Amino acid sequence: MLKKAFIFALLFVIAVMLFKSYRFAGPDQHLNEVATRYAEKGPQEVGAANLVTAVIVTYRGLDTLGEVTILFLAASIIGFVLKIRNDESTAYNPKIRKASEILATAATVITPLIFLFGIYVFINGHLTPGGGFQGGAILASALVLMLLANPVKKVNHRIISVVESISGFSFIILGILGLLLASGFLDNTIIGLGDFGELISAGAIPIIYIFIGLKVGSELSGIVSNLQETQKEEI
C-alpha cells in the first residue's frame, strides 16, 4: 500500500511538472549569438539548404566523429558480449518460429524499398531533413524486417565489417583532408560548393553523409545480426 502511494505521489508530481512546462514554456523568440551566426552565414559558407546538416557535419564535425565512435564502441561491445554467450551455450535450439505468409510476402516487396529510402535520406541530407544517422537507422530497419520474415537467414558479417571499415576510414580521410586543404576537420569546402539547393552541392557534405549513413547502417545491422544469432526461440 505504501509503495503504491509513493508511486502515485511521484506520478502526480511528474504530471504537475510536465503541465507547468507545457503551459509556461514556449519557443525562443530570438536566436542566440551562435545560432544567429549559423543562420546568417551558414548557407553562404557551406552551401547546404539544410542548416542542421551544416552544423552537424561541418561546424561541429568533431562532435559527429565522437558520436560515430561511441556507436562503433557500443556495437563492438554488444557483439563481443553476445559472442561469448553464444560460445558458452551448449543448448542452442535451432528450431525457429516461422514467419507468417503475409509477413514473408510483404517483406519481399518492402525490404528493397526501405533500403532505397535509407539511401535517399542520407544522399539528400544536405537538402532535406534527415542525414547519415537517420538513413543508416533506416537501412538497419530493413535488415530487421528481413530477419523477421526469414529468421533462419544468415547475415554475412564479413560484408558488414568491410562496409563499416571502408566507410569509417573514408570518413576520417575526408576529415583530415579538411584540415589539410581547407580550414578545419570535415571542412566541406575541399571541393566546390556547387549550386545552392541542387543535389550536387554543399561541397563534400553529401559524400560525408554517405559514409556516415553506411557506417551507422552497418554498425546497427551488426548489432541486429548478433542478436539474431543468439536468440533461442522455440516453436
C-alpha positions in Angstrom: 0.0 0.0 0.0 2.8 2.4 1.0 4.6 1.5 -2.2 1.6 2.3 -4.4 1.0 5.6 -2.6 4.6 6.6 -3.2 4.3 5.7 -6.9 1.1 7.7 -7.2 2.6 10.7 -5.5 5.6 10.5 -7.7 3.5 10.3 -10.9 1.4 13.2 -9.6 4.5 15.4 -9.1 5.8 14.5 -12.6 2.4 15.3 -14.1 2.3 18.7 -12.4 5.9 19.5 -13.6 5.0 18.5 -17.2 1.8 20.5 -17.1 3.7 23.6 -15.9 6.4 23.0 -18.5 3.8 22.8 -21.3 1.9 25.8 -20.1 4.6 28.3 -19.5 7.3 27.1 -21.8 7.4 28.4 -25.3 9.7 28.6 -28.2 12.6 31.1 -28.0 11.7 34.3 -29.8 15.3 35.1 -30.6 18.3 33.1 -31.7 21.4 33.2 -29.5 24.7 34.6 -30.9 26.0 31.2 -32.2 22.7 30.3 -33.8 22.4 33.7 -35.4 25.9 33.3 -36.8 25.0 29.9 -38.3 21.7 31.1 -39.7 23.2 34.2 -41.4 26.5 32.7 -42.6 25.7 29.0 -42.9 24.1 28.9 -46.4 26.9 31.1 -47.9 29.8 29.3 -46.1 28.8 25.6 -46.6 26.1 25.8 -49.3 23.7 23.4 -47.5 20.0 24.1 -47.7 19.5 22.1 -44.5 21.2 24.2 -41.9 21.1 21.4 -39.3 23.2 19.3 -41.6 25.7 22.1 -42.0 26.0 22.3 -38.2 26.3 18.6 -37.7 28.7 17.8 -40.5 31.0 20.9 -40.6 30.7 23.3 -37.7 30.7 20.5 -35.1 32.3 17.8 -37.2 34.5 16.6 -34.2 31.3 16.0 -32.2 30.0 13.9 -35.0 33.2 11.9 -35.0 32.7 11.3 -31.3 29.1 10.2 -31.9 30.2 7.8 -34.6 33.0 6.5 -32.4 30.6 5.9 -29.5 28.2 4.0 -31.8 31.1 1.9 -33.0 32.2 1.0 -29.5 28.7 0.1 -28.5 28.3 -2.2 -31.5 31.7 -3.8 -30.8 30.9 -4.4 -27.1 27.5 -5.8 -27.9 29.0 -8.1 -30.5 31.7 -9.2 -28.1 29.4 -10.0 -25.2 26.9 -11.8 -27.4 29.6 -13.9 -29.0 30.8 -15.0 -25.6 27.3 -16.0 -24.5 26.8 -17.9 -27.8 30.0 -19.8 -27.4 29.2 -20.7 -23.8 25.8 -22.0 -24.8 25.6 -25.7 -25.4 21.8 -26.0 -25.6 21.2 -23.9 -28.7 17.8 -24.7 -30.2 17.8 -24.4 -34.0 14.0 -24.5 -34.2 12.8 -21.1 -35.1 9.3 -20.0 -35.3 8.3 -19.4 -39.0 7.0 -16.1 -40.1 3.5 -15.8 -41.5 2.9 -15.8 -45.2 1.7 -12.2 -45.1 4.9 -11.0 -43.4 7.1 -13.0 -45.7 5.4 -11.7 -48.8 5.3 -8.1 -47.6 8.9 -8.2 -46.6 10.0 -9.3 -50.0 8.4 -6.2 -51.5 9.0 -3.7 -48.8 12.6 -4.5 -47.8 14.3 -3.3 -51.0 12.1 -0.1 -50.8 13.3 0.6 -47.3 16.9 0.1 -48.4 16.4 2.6 -51.2 14.6 5.1 -48.9 17.5 4.9 -46.4 20.0 5.7 -49.2 17.7 8.5 -50.4 17.7 10.0 -46.9 21.4 10.2 -46.4 22.2 11.3 -50.0 19.7 14.2 -49.7 20.7 15.0 -46.1 22.1 18.4 -47.1 18.8 19.4 -48.8 16.0 17.9 -46.6 15.5 16.8 -43.0 17.5 13.6 -42.5 21.1 12.6 -42.9 23.6 9.9 -42.2 22.3 8.8 -38.8 18.7 8.6 -39.9 19.5 6.9 -43.2 21.7 4.4 -41.5 19.0 3.6 -39.0 16.5 3.1 -41.9 18.9 0.7 -43.6 19.2 -1.3 -40.4 15.4 -1.4 -40.0 15.2 -3.1 -43.5 17.5 -5.8 -42.1 15.3 -6.2 -39.1 12.3 -6.7 -41.3 14.2 -9.2 -43.5 15.1 -11.2 -40.4 11.6 -11.1 -39.1 10.3 -12.6 -42.3 13.1 -15.1 -42.5 14.5 -15.8 -39.0 16.9 -18.5 -40.2 18.6 -16.3 -42.7 22.3 -15.9 -42.1 23.8 -12.4 -42.3 27.2 -12.1 -43.8 29.3 -10.5 -41.1 32.2 -10.1 -43.4 30.3 -7.8 -45.7 29.1 -5.7 -42.8 32.6 -5.4 -41.4 34.0 -4.4 -44.8 31.4 -1.7 -45.3 31.8 -0.4 -41.8 35.6 -0.3 -42.1 35.7 1.4 -45.5 33.1 3.9 -44.6 34.7 4.7 -41.3 38.2 5.0 -42.9 36.8 7.2 -45.7 35.1 9.5 -43.1 38.3 10.0 -41.3 40.2 10.7 -44.5 37.7 13.3 -45.5 38.0 14.9 -42.1 41.8 15.1 -42.4 41.5 16.5 -45.9 39.5 19.3 -44.4 42.4 20.0 -42.1 45.0 19.9 -45.0 43.1 21.6 -47.8 40.6 23.8 -46.0 40.2 25.4 -42.6 39.3 22.5 -40.3 38.3 18.9 -39.7 35.5 17.8 -42.0 35.5 21.2 -43.8 33.3 20.6 -46.8 34.9 23.3 -49.0 37.6 20.8 -50.0 35.5 20.6 -53.2 33.3 23.2 -54.8 30.0 24.2 -53.2 28.1 23.9 -56.4 24.6 25.5 -56.9 22.7 26.1 -53.7 19.7 23.7 -53.4 20.9 21.2 -56.0 21.6 17.6 -55.3 25.3 18.0 -56.2 26.1 20.9 -53.9 27.3 21.8 -50.4 30.8 20.7 -51.1 31.8 17.4 -49.5 28.7 17.2 -47.2 26.8 14.6 -49.4 29.9 12.4 -49.6 30.5 12.7 -45.8 26.8 11.8 -45.1 27.0 8.8 -47.5 29.9 7.4 -45.4 28.2 8.2 -42.1 25.0 6.5 -43.3 26.8 3.4 -44.4 28.8 3.3 -41.2 25.8 3.8 -39.0 23.7 1.3 -41.0 26.5 -1.4 -40.9 27.0 -0.9 -37.2 23.3 -1.2 -36.3 23.0 -4.1 -38.7 25.9 -5.8 -36.9 24.1 -5.4 -33.6 20.8 -6.8 -35.1 22.6 -9.8 -36.7 24.4 -10.6 -33.4 21.1 -10.5 -31.5 19.5 -12.7 -34.1 22.2 -15.4 -33.8 21.9 -15.5 -30.0 18.1 -16.0 -29.9 16.8 -19.3 -28.7 13.1 -19.1 -29.6 11.1 -22.3 -29.6 8.2 -23.2 -31.8 
